[in-house]
Amino acid sequence: MTSPKRAPQPVPSDPVERLAALRHEFGEHGGVNMSIEASTTFTVMEAGTMPEIFQGRLGPDDGGCFLYGRHFNPTVYVLGRQLAALEGAEAGYCTGSGLGAISCALLGLLNQGDHVVASDTLYGGTWAMLAEFLPQKCGITTSFVDANDADAVAAACTSRTRVVYTESLSNPTLRVANLPMLADVAHAHGAQLVVDNTFTPLAMTPIDHGADVVVHSLTKFVNGASDFIAGAVCGTSEFVSSLMDLHVGPLMILGPTMDPQVAHAISLRVPHLPIRMIEHARRAQRFAEGLQAAGISVTYPGLAQHPDHALMRNIGRPEYGFGGLLTIDAGSRACAEALMDDLQNKEGFGFMAVSLGYFDTLMSCSASSTSSELSDEALRAAGISPGLLRMSIGFTGSVEQRWQQLERALGRVGLL
């Protein structure tokens, strides 16, 4: 006797509910966690199946067929589906790094001679890719503009513009992208909107506001422990599949493969992401309010004085707050470095380190670290001053203990 088919269920609108529905799967032997498929190559039961896979007619979704570890891997594939569920995308796949995800997503949309309109404030590695690598190696050019200026974005578009690129929350200036406006401008010019959502997983879901492709550095908040480098691309099933084309698919040809054991480890942390993001944001809000009250030059989207506060309230998900990052403008690089040195070596407040999304606070002076690829002119255009100190607020220790440490260090370096 066969079991009755389950009626199709509506897709939940909440990303956590989408993830919960998707994760109700079992491992190979009934385990509550998915199995790790560590094989580099996969068998087929009939010889005629292999040509069908090579021709793209069979795959994970069509026949449950896998080919080779540089192509789709079952464990990595499941993690990609989880990220797609969080982002409200049809499909997703994961890569060995965030830049691997960004580069493959862009090369999946762009050809030689094509053009990108990008935010003038981006992670330094992304800026270097768009400003230097892609023009030199691929003949793909980029115009950098104020991404919140609709007229500037539209004016920069040409007949060869195929992509409008932005970060949902800019690194490191923490400006909120007006995603509905950018989607409208991009689509009016026949371009796709690609959004890096690394800074605001759950707090913002760009596809809900018109984005076509979402990329992540999973290294950061999604993973949460600063022990794995990883990335993800989310979009339509057609687009993600095209990235694995055996002839011109960037994921297949360039090979930014994620190890299945890394995928398994990250998958176990994804269910905790909502709890972590809420606490990162709660503490960042508390510190930003305290710094503002003390007269410190602080930037955080959760402050009413932030230029994009109302925008993020409108397009974000308030239950996850306004993100886990804030910046302090210390006035000079020397003062910013003195503050970081004091916070790490005298107070034990956090660590001087690049990256973000760790459970302890990480601090860096952006102009001389993660944004150092930008030219002096580009730094000025982006509003990244030499003394801008970026903090990824962790959740170890009590809030009061950490605030007292921050307050004492600010006093010792003369900012209070």
C-alpha positions as CSV (number, residue, x, y, z in Angstrom):
1,M,0.0,0.0,0.0
2,T,1.5,3.4,-1.0
3,S,1.3,6.4,1.2
4,P,-0.9,9.2,0.1
5,K,0.9,12.1,-1.6
6,R,1.3,15.2,0.6
7,A,-0.5,18.2,-0.8
8,P,1.8,21.1,-1.8
9,Q,2.4,23.4,1.0
10,P,2.6,27.2,0.7
11,V,6.1,28.6,0.8
12,P,6.5,30.5,4.1
13,S,7.3,34.2,3.8
14,D,9.6,34.2,6.9
15,P,13.2,33.0,6.1
16,V,13.5,31.0,9.4
17,E,10.2,29.2,8.7
18,R,11.5,28.4,5.1
19,L,14.7,27.0,6.6
20,A,12.8,24.9,9.2
21,A,10.6,23.4,6.5
22,L,13.6,22.5,4.4
23,R,15.8,21.1,7.2
24,H,13.2,18.4,8.0
25,E,15.4,15.8,6.3
26,F,17.3,12.8,7.5
27,G,20.9,11.6,7.1
28,E,21.8,8.5,5.1
29,H,21.1,6.2,8.0
30,G,18.4,8.1,9.7
31,G,20.6,10.6,11.5
32,V,19.1,13.9,12.6
33,N,21.9,15.7,10.7
34,M,22.6,15.3,7.0
35,S,25.4,12.9,6.0
36,I,28.7,14.0,4.6
37,E,29.3,12.9,1.1
38,A,33.1,12.9,0.8
39,S,33.4,11.2,-2.6
40,T,35.2,13.1,-5.4
41,T,33.4,11.1,-8.1
42,F,30.0,9.4,-8.3
43,T,28.9,6.2,-9.9
44,V,25.9,5.8,-12.2
45,M,23.8,2.7,-12.4
46,E,23.5,2.6,-16.2
47,A,26.2,3.6,-18.7
48,G,23.8,5.8,-20.7
49,T,23.3,8.1,-17.7
50,M,26.7,9.6,-17.8
51,P,26.4,11.3,-21.2
52,E,23.1,12.7,-20.1
53,I,24.8,14.3,-17.1
54,F,27.6,15.7,-19.3
55,Q,25.0,17.2,-21.6
56,G,23.2,18.9,-18.7
57,R,20.0,16.9,-19.1
58,L,20.4,15.1,-15.8
59,G,21.6,16.5,-12.4
60,P,20.7,16.8,-8.7
61,D,17.2,18.0,-9.5
62,D,16.7,15.9,-12.6
63,G,17.3,12.3,-11.8
64,G,19.2,12.8,-8.6
65,C,22.4,12.4,-10.5
66,F,25.8,13.7,-9.4
67,L,29.0,13.7,-11.4
68,Y,32.2,15.0,-9.8
69,G,33.2,17.0,-6.7
70,R,34.0,20.1,-8.7
71,H,30.5,19.9,-10.1
72,F,27.6,19.4,-7.6
73,N,28.3,17.6,-4.4
74,P,25.3,16.4,-2.4
75,T,26.4,17.9,1.0
76,V,27.4,21.2,-0.5
77,Y,24.1,21.1,-2.5
78,V,22.0,20.8,0.6
79,L,23.8,23.8,2.3
80,G,23.1,25.8,-0.9
81,R,19.4,24.9,-0.6
82,Q,19.5,26.1,3.0
83,L,21.0,29.5,2.1
84,A,18.5,29.8,-0.7
85,A,15.7,29.2,1.8
86,L,17.0,32.0,4.0
87,E,17.2,34.3,1.0
88,G,13.9,33.4,-0.5
89,A,15.7,32.2,-3.7
90,E,14.8,29.3,-5.9
91,A,18.3,27.8,-5.7
92,G,21.8,28.3,-4.2
93,Y,25.2,26.8,-4.3
94,C,28.2,27.3,-2.1
95,T,31.9,28.0,-2.9
96,G,35.3,27.9,-1.3
97,S,35.2,31.7,-0.5
98,G,33.1,34.8,-0.6
99,L,35.2,36.2,-3.5
100,G,34.8,32.9,-5.3
101,A,31.0,33.4,-5.0
102,I,31.1,37.0,-6.2
103,S,33.4,36.4,-9.1
104,C,31.5,33.4,-10.3
105,A,28.2,35.2,-10.0
106,L,29.5,38.1,-12.0
107,L,31.2,36.0,-14.7
108,G,27.9,34.1,-15.0
109,L,26.2,37.3,-16.0
110,L,28.9,39.1,-17.9
111,N,30.9,38.7,-21.1
112,Q,33.8,40.5,-22.6
113,G,32.9,44.1,-23.3
114,D,30.1,44.2,-20.8
115,H,29.7,46.9,-18.2
116,V,28.8,47.0,-14.5
117,V,27.4,49.9,-12.4
118,A,28.6,49.4,-8.8
119,S,28.3,51.2,-5.5
120,D,31.4,53.3,-4.8
121,T,31.6,51.8,-1.3
122,L,32.5,48.1,-1.4
123,Y,34.7,45.6,0.3
124,G,38.3,46.2,-0.9
125,G,38.6,42.8,-2.6
126,T,35.3,43.3,-4.5
127,W,36.5,46.8,-5.6
128,A,39.8,45.5,-6.8
129,M,38.0,42.8,-8.8
130,L,35.7,45.3,-10.5
131,A,38.2,48.2,-10.9
132,E,41.3,46.3,-11.8
133,F,41.0,42.5,-12.3
134,L,38.0,42.3,-14.6
135,P,39.0,45.2,-16.9
136,Q,42.6,43.8,-17.3
137,K,41.7,40.1,-17.6
138,C,38.3,40.0,-19.1
139,G,37.6,43.4,-20.8
140,I,34.7,44.0,-18.4
141,T,34.4,47.6,-17.1
142,T,32.8,49.2,-14.0
143,S,31.5,52.7,-13.2
144,F,31.4,53.4,-9.5
145,V,28.6,55.7,-8.3
146,D,26.7,56.7,-5.2
147,A,24.3,53.7,-5.1
148,N,21.6,55.6,-3.2
149,D,21.5,58.3,-6.0
150,A,18.9,57.0,-8.5
151,D,19.9,59.6,-11.1
152,A,23.6,58.8,-10.8
153,V,22.9,55.0,-11.1
154,A,20.7,55.6,-14.2
155,A,23.1,58.0,-15.8
156,A,26.0,55.5,-15.4
157,C,24.1,52.7,-17.2
158,T,25.0,52.1,-20.9
159,S,23.8,49.8,-23.6
160,R,26.4,47.3,-22.4
161,T,25.4,47.4,-18.7
162,R,24.4,44.0,-17.6
163,V,24.8,44.2,-13.8
164,V,24.1,46.7,-11.0
165,Y,26.1,45.7,-8.0
166,T,25.8,46.7,-4.4
167,E,26.2,45.6,-0.8
168,S,23.0,45.6,1.3
169,L,24.9,47.4,4.0
170,S,28.1,49.0,2.7
171,N,31.5,48.0,4.0
172,P,32.6,49.9,6.0
173,T,30.5,53.0,5.9
174,L,27.2,51.2,6.8
175,R,25.0,52.9,4.3
176,V,21.8,51.0,3.5
177,A,21.2,50.2,-0.1
178,N,17.8,51.3,-1.5
179,L,17.1,47.9,-3.0
180,P,13.7,48.6,-4.5
181,M,15.1,51.7,-6.3
182,L,18.2,49.9,-7.5
183,A,16.1,47.0,-8.8
184,D,13.8,49.4,-10.7
185,V,16.8,51.2,-12.3
186,A,18.6,48.0,-13.1
187,H,15.6,46.3,-14.7
188,A,14.7,49.4,-16.6
189,H,18.1,49.2,-18.3
190,G,18.0,45.5,-18.9
191,A,20.5,44.7,-16.1
192,Q,20.4,42.3,-13.2
193,L,20.7,43.5,-9.6
194,V,23.4,41.6,-7.6
195,V,23.5,42.2,-3.9
196,D,26.2,41.1,-1.4
197,N,24.2,40.4,1.8
198,T,27.1,39.3,4.0
199,F,26.6,42.1,6.6
200,T,22.8,41.5,7.0
201,P,21.7,37.9,6.8
202,L,18.1,37.6,7.9
203,A,18.0,41.4,8.8
204,M,17.5,42.0,5.0
205,T,16.3,39.7,2.3
206,P,17.2,41.5,-1.0
207,I,15.3,39.1,-3.3
208,D,12.1,40.3,-1.6
209,H,12.9,43.8,-2.9
210,G,13.8,43.0,-6.5
211,A,17.4,41.6,-6.3
212,D,18.1,38.9,-8.9
213,V,21.2,37.4,-7.4
214,V,22.4,37.4,-3.7
215,V,26.0,36.5,-2.7
216,H,27.5,35.9,0.7
217,S,30.8,35.5,2.3
218,L,29.7,32.6,4.6
219,T,33.0,33.1,6.4
220,K,31.3,35.9,8.4
221,F,28.0,35.9,10.3
222,V,26.5,32.7,8.7
223,N,29.4,30.5,9.8
224,G,30.0,32.6,13.0
225,A,33.2,31.0,14.3
226,S,35.9,32.4,12.1
227,D,37.2,28.9,11.3
228,F,36.1,28.4,7.7
229,I,36.4,30.4,4.5
230,A,33.2,29.9,2.4
231,G,30.8,31.7,0.1
232,A,27.4,31.2,-1.5
233,V,25.4,32.3,-4.6
234,C,21.6,32.4,-4.5
235,G,19.3,33.1,-7.5
236,T,17.0,31.3,-9.9
237,S,17.4,27.6,-10.5
238,E,18.2,28.4,-14.1
239,F,21.0,30.8,-13.1
240,V,22.6,28.5,-10.5
241,S,22.5,25.6,-12.9
242,S,24.1,27.7,-15.6
243,L,27.1,28.3,-13.3
244,M,27.8,24.6,-13.5
245,D,27.7,24.3,-17.3
246,L,30.6,22.1,-18.3
247,H,31.6,24.5,-21.1
248,V,31.2,28.0,-19.8
249,G,29.9,27.7,-16.2
250,P,32.2,29.7,-13.9
251,L,31.7,27.4,-10.9
252,M,32.6,24.3,-13.0
253,I,35.4,25.8,-15.1
254,L,37.1,28.0,-12.4
255,G,36.5,25.4,-9.7
256,P,36.0,27.4,-6.4
257,T,35.0,24.1,-4.8
258,M,33.7,23.9,-1.2
259,D,34.8,20.9,0.8
260,P,31.8,18.8,1.8
261,Q,33.1,18.6,5.4
262,V,33.1,22.4,5.5
263,A,29.6,22.4,4.2
264,H,28.4,20.0,6.8
265,A,30.0,22.0,9.6
266,I,28.5,25.3,8.4
267,S,25.1,23.6,8.0
268,L,25.0,22.7,11.7
269,R,25.5,26.5,12.5
270,V,22.8,27.8,10.2
271,P,19.9,27.0,12.6
272,H,21.5,29.2,15.3
273,L,22.0,32.1,12.9
274,P,18.7,33.9,14.0
275,I,19.7,33.8,17.7
276,R,23.2,35.0,17.0
277,M,22.1,37.9,14.7
278,I,19.5,39.1,17.3
279,E,22.2,39.3,20.0
280,H,24.9,40.8,17.7
281,A,22.4,43.6,16.8
282,R,21.1,44.0,20.4
283,R,24.6,44.7,21.6
284,A,25.6,46.9,18.7
285,Q,22.5,49.0,19.3
286,R,23.3,49.4,23.0
287,F,26.9,50.4,22.3
288,A,25.9,52.8,19.5
289,E,23.4,54.5,21.7
290,G,26.0,54.8,24.5
291,L,28.7,56.2,22.2
292,Q,26.2,58.7,20.7
293,A,25.2,59.9,24.2
294,A,28.9,60.3,25.1
295,G,29.5,62.5,22.0
296,I,31.5,60.0,20.0
297,S,31.3,60.1,16.2
298,V,29.5,56.7,15.7
299,T,27.6,55.3,12.8
300,Y,25.0,52.6,13.2
301,P,21.8,52.1,11.1
302,G,19.8,51.5,14.3
303,L,20.3,55.1,15.4
304,A,17.5,57.5,14.4
305,Q,20.1,60.0,13.2
306,H,21.5,57.6,10.7
307,P,20.6,58.8,7.1
308,D,19.2,55.4,6.2
309,H,17.5,54.5,9.5
310,A,14.0,54.9,8.0
311,L,14.9,53.0,4.9
312,M,16.2,50.0,6.8
313,R,13.2,50.0,9.0
314,N,11.1,49.9,5.9
315,I,12.9,47.1,3.9
316,G,14.6,45.2,6.8
317,R,13.2,42.7,9.2
318,P,13.0,44.5,12.6
319,E,13.0,41.3,14.6
320,Y,16.7,40.9,13.7
321,G,17.7,44.5,14.4
322,F,20.1,46.6,12.4
323,G,23.1,44.4,12.1
324,G,26.1,43.7,14.2
325,L,28.6,46.3,13.0
326,L,29.2,49.9,14.0
327,T,32.0,52.4,13.2
328,I,33.7,55.0,15.3
329,D,35.6,57.9,13.6
330,A,38.5,58.4,15.8
331,G,39.8,61.4,13.8
332,S,43.1,59.9,12.8
333,R,44.6,56.5,12.1
334,A,47.0,56.9,15.1
335,C,44.1,57.5,17.4
336,A,42.1,54.6,16.0
337,E,45.1,52.3,16.3
338,A,45.7,53.4,19.9
339,L,42.1,52.7,20.8
340,M,42.2,49.2,19.2
341,D,45.5,48.5,21.0
342,D,44.0,49.5,24.3
343,L,40.8,47.5,23.8
344,Q,42.7,44.4,23.0
345,N,45.8,44.5,25.1
346,K,44.6,46.3,28.2
347,E,40.9,45.6,28.4
348,G,40.4,42.3,26.6
349,F,37.4,43.8,24.9
350,G,38.0,42.2,21.5
351,F,40.6,41.4,18.9
352,M,42.4,43.5,16.3
353,A,41.6,41.4,13.2
354,V,39.9,41.7,9.9
355,S,36.7,39.8,9.1
356,L,33.5,40.0,11.1
357,G,30.6,38.0,12.5
358,Y,32.7,36.3,15.1
359,F,31.4,35.6,18.6
360,D,34.0,38.0,20.0
361,T,34.4,41.6,18.9
362,L,36.7,42.1,15.9
363,M,38.2,45.6,15.2
364,S,40.0,47.0,12.2
365,C,41.0,50.4,10.8
366,S,39.3,50.0,7.4
367,A,41.3,52.5,5.2
368,S,44.5,50.7,6.0
369,S,43.2,47.1,6.0
370,T,40.0,45.8,4.4
371,S,39.6,48.9,2.2
372,S,43.2,49.4,1.4
373,E,42.8,48.2,-2.2
374,L,40.9,51.4,-2.9
375,S,42.9,54.3,-4.2
376,D,43.1,57.5,-2.1
377,E,40.5,59.1,-4.5
378,A,38.2,56.1,-4.1
379,L,38.5,56.2,-0.3
380,R,37.5,59.9,-0.3
381,A,34.6,59.3,-2.6
382,A,33.4,56.5,-0.4
383,G,33.7,58.6,2.8
384,I,36.3,56.2,4.4
385,S,38.5,58.4,6.6
386,P,41.9,57.3,7.9
387,G,40.5,57.1,11.4
388,L,37.4,55.1,10.7
389,L,37.4,52.1,13.0
390,R,35.0,49.2,12.2
391,M,33.8,47.0,15.0
392,S,32.0,43.7,14.5
393,I,30.3,43.5,17.9
394,G,30.5,40.0,19.6
395,F,28.4,38.6,22.3
396,T,30.9,37.2,24.8
397,G,30.9,38.7,28.3
398,S,28.1,40.8,29.7
399,V,26.9,43.9,28.0
400,E,27.8,46.0,31.0
401,Q,31.3,44.6,31.3
402,R,32.0,45.2,27.7
403,W,30.6,48.8,27.8
404,Q,32.8,49.6,30.8
405,Q,35.8,48.4,29.0
406,L,35.0,50.4,25.9
407,E,34.3,53.5,28.0
408,R,37.7,53.2,29.9
409,A,39.6,52.8,26.7
410,L,37.9,55.8,25.0
411,G,38.9,57.9,28.0
412,R,42.5,56.8,28.0
413,V,43.0,57.7,24.3
414,G,41.3,61.1,24.8
415,L,38.0,60.5,22.9
416,L,36.0,60.9,26.1
